[in-house]
Amino acid sequence: MTKKYITKAYINDLTDKEKATGVFGTPPKVIRKGERYRKALSVTQKFIYEELWDLIGKAIHKGQVDSKGQAYVEVSYSYMAVACDISEGTARNILKGDGKYNQLFELGLLSIKKRKDRETSEYYVMAPIYEGVDEAFLTQDITTPSMIKDAEELSAKKNKKTTSKRKTKNEQLEEQRKSDTIQDTAHYDVIKREEVSNTPDGIESEPEQIPEPQEKPITVEKYVEERSSMTGFYSIVLIEKMSDGSVKETDLKKKFPKVQQSAILKVAREKYGVKQVEMPIG
């Protein structure tokens, strides 16, 4: 398969009707990312507008304009449904010009020039408005303040779910540990009663020194940490936080000397069930 790399000359040719580049222009980024349109339009509405934007570019190249020189396109609901891979009903709801899904018309991006029949109409496709923060899209592709805020909220929500899941798992481990302790104590009491009942009359059994039960610490959290230093030292360490507060560290490079460095993290996930991997620490 021949690879065709994107070059400056190719980009410059995109709007040249004499060049066979396959497209006529890139849809405005402000439609997808701008403060005015990003949340006001659905993904499907944006997709339809971008298709209309391409069609209006072709119409201009063909000289398809009205008496005032304003370009227009002729589109049917069925064509838009096929072009955008949506249902014909969805295309009709968005393009008919009224109703619940007429945001393209309300925002001044689309206007009906003439209805040809029940399924086909001629449309004027209008350019977007660049105001406030969106004005920056005239010269560059920016990340708006609301996009940054929404991304931060998504990240915080994801981290909250991870912390809550870890807390729940630790609580389950603690309950399991308590249950095991209760069962062990009950079993010991039964054995002591049996020993007393089997002792001959007149003979007192020597009190047995019962050692204090020592709970074996369990792993409550584990993750892999990559460590590196300015001297070039590099290690991959499995860190296990125990229920008694202690921390156990295992150098995975030493433990698996024959495993390639790039595969050690995979071994850690499969052998130890590690899902969390810390970023390298300098």
NUVO-845112 format. One record per residue (C-alpha): z, x, y. Coordinates in steps of 0.25 Angstrom, whole numbers, padded with zeros to 4 digits, always signed. Layout:
BEGIN
+-------+-------+-------+
:    c3 :    c1 :    c2 :
+-------+-------+-------+
:     Z :     X :     Y :
...
+-------+-------+-------+
END
This chain:
BEGIN
+-------+-------+-------+
:    c3 :    c1 :    c2 :
+-------+-------+-------+
: +0000 : +0000 : +0000 :
: -0004 : +0005 : +0014 :
: +0007 : +0007 : +0024 :
: +0004 : +0003 : +0038 :
: +0015 : +0009 : +0047 :
: +0018 : +0003 : +0061 :
: +0013 : +0011 : +0072 :
: +0013 : +0010 : +0087 :
: -0002 : +0007 : +0087 :
: +0000 : -0004 : +0077 :
: +0011 : -0010 : +0086 :
: +0002 : -0009 : +0098 :
: -0009 : -0016 : +0090 :
: -0001 : -0028 : +0086 :
: -0005 : -0036 : +0099 :
: -0019 : -0031 : +0099 :
: -0028 : -0043 : +0094 :
: -0039 : -0032 : +0091 :
: -0030 : -0025 : +0081 :
: -0028 : -0031 : +0067 :
: -0013 : -0028 : +0066 :
: -0010 : -0042 : +0059 :
: +0000 : -0047 : +0070 :
: -0002 : -0050 : +0085 :
: +0012 : -0048 : +0090 :
: +0027 : -0046 : +0087 :
: +0036 : -0059 : +0089 :
: +0046 : -0057 : +0100 :
: +0059 : -0051 : +0095 :
: +0067 : -0060 : +0105 :
: +0064 : -0072 : +0097 :
: +0072 : -0066 : +0085 :
: +0082 : -0058 : +0093 :
: +0083 : -0063 : +0107 :
: +0095 : -0071 : +0112 :
: +0087 : -0083 : +0116 :
: +0080 : -0085 : +0103 :
: +0088 : -0078 : +0092 :
: +0097 : -0089 : +0088 :
: +0090 : -0101 : +0095 :
: +0078 : -0099 : +0085 :
: +0079 : -0100 : +0069 :
: +0073 : -0089 : +0061 :
: +0062 : -0099 : +0057 :
: +0059 : -0102 : +0072 :
: +0058 : -0087 : +0075 :
: +0049 : -0085 : +0063 :
: +0039 : -0097 : +0068 :
: +0039 : -0091 : +0082 :
: +0035 : -0078 : +0078 :
: +0024 : -0084 : +0070 :
: +0019 : -0091 : +0082 :
: +0021 : -0079 : +0090 :
: +0011 : -0072 : +0081 :
: +0001 : -0084 : +0081 :
: +0001 : -0084 : +0096 :
: -0003 : -0070 : +0097 :
: -0014 : -0073 : +0088 :
: -0018 : -0085 : +0096 :
: -0018 : -0076 : +0109 :
: -0028 : -0066 : +0102 :
: -0037 : -0078 : +0098 :
: -0037 : -0083 : +0112 :
: -0030 : -0096 : +0108 :
: -0024 : -0100 : +0121 :
: -0024 : -0113 : +0130 :
: -0030 : -0115 : +0144 :
: -0018 : -0108 : +0150 :
: -0020 : -0096 : +0141 :
: -0007 : -0099 : +0133 :
: -0009 : -0096 : +0118 :
: -0005 : -0106 : +0107 :
: -0005 : -0107 : +0092 :
: -0008 : -0118 : +0083 :
: +0001 : -0119 : +0071 :
: +0004 : -0129 : +0060 :
: +0018 : -0131 : +0053 :
: +0012 : -0128 : +0040 :
: +0007 : -0114 : +0045 :
: +0020 : -0111 : +0051 :
: +0027 : -0114 : +0038 :
: +0018 : -0105 : +0030 :
: +0018 : -0094 : +0041 :
: +0034 : -0094 : +0042 :
: +0037 : -0097 : +0027 :
: +0045 : -0110 : +0031 :
: +0043 : -0125 : +0028 :
: +0033 : -0133 : +0036 :
: +0045 : -0142 : +0040 :
: +0052 : -0130 : +0046 :
: +0039 : -0126 : +0054 :
: +0037 : -0141 : +0059 :
: +0052 : -0142 : +0064 :
: +0051 : -0129 : +0072 :
: +0037 : -0131 : +0077 :
: +0036 : -0146 : +0080 :
: +0042 : -0144 : +0094 :
: +0055 : -0153 : +0093 :
: +0067 : -0156 : +0085 :
: +0078 : -0147 : +0080 :
: +0070 : -0134 : +0078 :
: +0062 : -0133 : +0091 :
: +0069 : -0121 : +0096 :
: +0055 : -0114 : +0098 :
: +0051 : -0124 : +0108 :
: +0065 : -0125 : +0115 :
: +0065 : -0110 : +0117 :
: +0051 : -0111 : +0123 :
: +0044 : -0103 : +0112 :
: +0035 : -0113 : +0107 :
: +0027 : -0125 : +0113 :
: +0018 : -0135 : +0107 :
: +0004 : -0135 : +0114 :
: -0002 : -0146 : +0105 :
: +0000 : -0153 : +0092 :
: -0012 : -0153 : +0083 :
: -0007 : -0162 : +0072 :
: +0006 : -0165 : +0065 :
: +0007 : -0151 : +0059 :
: +0000 : -0142 : +0069 :
: +0002 : -0139 : +0084 :
: -0002 : -0129 : +0095 :
: +0009 : -0121 : +0100 :
: +0012 : -0112 : +0112 :
: +0021 : -0100 : +0108 :
: +0029 : -0095 : +0120 :
: +0035 : -0081 : +0122 :
: +0050 : -0080 : +0121 :
: +0059 : -0078 : +0133 :
: +0066 : -0065 : +0136 :
: +0079 : -0067 : +0144 :
: +0092 : -0060 : +0145 :
: +0095 : -0051 : +0133 :
: +0081 : -0055 : +0127 :
: +0074 : -0049 : +0138 :
: +0076 : -0035 : +0131 :
: +0067 : -0040 : +0120 :
: +0055 : -0038 : +0130 :
: +0056 : -0023 : +0128 :
: +0064 : -0021 : +0115 :
: +0070 : -0027 : +0103 :
: +0085 : -0028 : +0106 :
: +0097 : -0033 : +0098 :
: +0103 : -0044 : +0107 :
: +0118 : -0045 : +0109 :
: +0119 : -0058 : +0101 :
: +0112 : -0051 : +0089 :
: +0123 : -0040 : +0090 :
: +0134 : -0050 : +0091 :
: +0129 : -0058 : +0079 :
: +0127 : -0045 : +0071 :
: +0141 : -0041 : +0073 :
: +0146 : -0055 : +0070 :
: +0139 : -0055 : +0056 :
: +0144 : -0041 : +0053 :
: +0159 : -0045 : +0057 :
: +0157 : -0057 : +0048 :
: +0152 : -0049 : +0036 :
: +0163 : -0039 : +0038 :
: +0174 : -0050 : +0038 :
: +0168 : -0056 : +0025 :
: +0169 : -0042 : +0018 :
: +0184 : -0040 : +0023 :
: +0188 : -0054 : +0018 :
: +0181 : -0052 : +0005 :
: +0189 : -0038 : +0003 :
: +0202 : -0045 : +0007 :
: +0200 : -0056 : -0003 :
: +0197 : -0046 : -0014 :
: +0210 : -0038 : -0011 :
: +0218 : -0051 : -0011 :
: +0212 : -0055 : -0025 :
: +0216 : -0041 : -0030 :
: +0230 : -0042 : -0025 :
: +0232 : -0056 : -0031 :
: +0227 : -0050 : -0044 :
: +0237 : -0039 : -0043 :
: +0248 : -0049 : -0041 :
: +0244 : -0057 : -0053 :
: +0243 : -0045 : -0062 :
: +0257 : -0041 : -0058 :
: +0263 : -0055 : -0061 :
: +0257 : -0055 : -0075 :
: +0262 : -0041 : -0078 :
: +0276 : -0045 : -0074 :
: +0276 : -0058 : -0082 :
: +0271 : -0050 : -0094 :
: +0282 : -0040 : -0093 :
: +0293 : -0051 : -0092 :
: +0288 : -0057 : -0105 :
: +0289 : -0044 : -0112 :
: +0303 : -0042 : -0107 :
: +0308 : -0056 : -0112 :
: +0302 : -0053 : -0126 :
: +0310 : -0039 : -0126 :
: +0323 : -0046 : -0123 :
: +0321 : -0057 : -0133 :
: +0319 : -0047 : -0144 :
: +0331 : -0038 : -0141 :
: +0342 : -0040 : -0152 :
: +0355 : -0046 : -0148 :
: +0366 : -0037 : -0142 :
: +0356 : -0026 : -0138 :
: +0352 : -0025 : -0124 :
: +0339 : -0020 : -0121 :
: +0338 : -0008 : -0111 :
: +0333 : -0013 : -0098 :
: +0319 : -0008 : -0097 :
: +0315 : +0000 : -0084 :
: +0304 : -0008 : -0078 :
: +0295 : +0001 : -0070 :
: +0290 : -0004 : -0057 :
: +0276 : -0010 : -0059 :
: +0266 : -0001 : -0052 :
: +0254 : -0008 : -0047 :
: +0241 : -0001 : -0049 :
: +0233 : -0001 : -0036 :
: +0220 : -0008 : -0036 :
: +0208 : -0005 : -0028 :
: +0207 : -0015 : -0016 :
: +0195 : -0009 : -0009 :
: +0184 : +0001 : -0012 :
: +0173 : +0007 : -0005 :
: +0164 : +0019 : -0004 :
: +0164 : +0029 : +0008 :
: +0154 : +0040 : +0011 :
: +0160 : +0052 : +0018 :
: +0154 : +0063 : +0025 :
: +0158 : +0074 : +0034 :
: +0152 : +0084 : +0044 :
: +0152 : +0095 : +0034 :
: +0142 : +0087 : +0025 :
: +0153 : +0082 : +0015 :
: +0149 : +0069 : +0009 :
: +0156 : +0060 : -0001 :
: +0156 : +0046 : -0006 :
: +0170 : +0041 : -0009 :
: +0175 : +0028 : -0016 :
: +0187 : +0023 : -0008 :
: +0197 : +0013 : -0015 :
: +0208 : +0007 : -0008 :
: +0220 : +0003 : -0017 :
: +0229 : -0009 : -0017 :
: +0241 : +0001 : -0014 :
: +0235 : +0006 : -0002 :
: +0230 : +0019 : -0008 :
: +0215 : +0024 : -0007 :
: +0207 : +0030 : -0018 :
: +0195 : +0039 : -0015 :
: +0185 : +0043 : -0025 :
: +0174 : +0053 : -0022 :
: +0161 : +0047 : -0028 :
: +0153 : +0059 : -0027 :
: +0163 : +0067 : -0035 :
: +0165 : +0055 : -0045 :
: +0150 : +0054 : -0047 :
: +0144 : +0068 : -0045 :
: +0131 : +0065 : -0053 :
: +0128 : +0052 : -0045 :
: +0119 : +0054 : -0033 :
: +0125 : +0053 : -0019 :
: +0116 : +0041 : -0016 :
: +0120 : +0033 : -0028 :
: +0135 : +0035 : -0027 :
: +0137 : +0023 : -0018 :
: +0130 : +0015 : -0029 :
: +0139 : +0020 : -0040 :
: +0151 : +0016 : -0031 :
: +0146 : +0002 : -0029 :
: +0143 : +0000 : -0044 :
: +0155 : +0008 : -0050 :
: +0166 : +0004 : -0041 :
: +0161 : -0009 : -0035 :
: +0160 : -0003 : -0021 :
: +0153 : -0012 : -0011 :
: +0158 : -0006 : +0002 :
: +0152 : +0007 : +0006 :
: +0158 : +0014 : +0019 :
: +0149 : +0021 : +0028 :
: +0149 : +0037 : +0028 :
: +0161 : +0043 : +0036 :
: +0160 : +0056 : +0043 :
+-------+-------+-------+
END
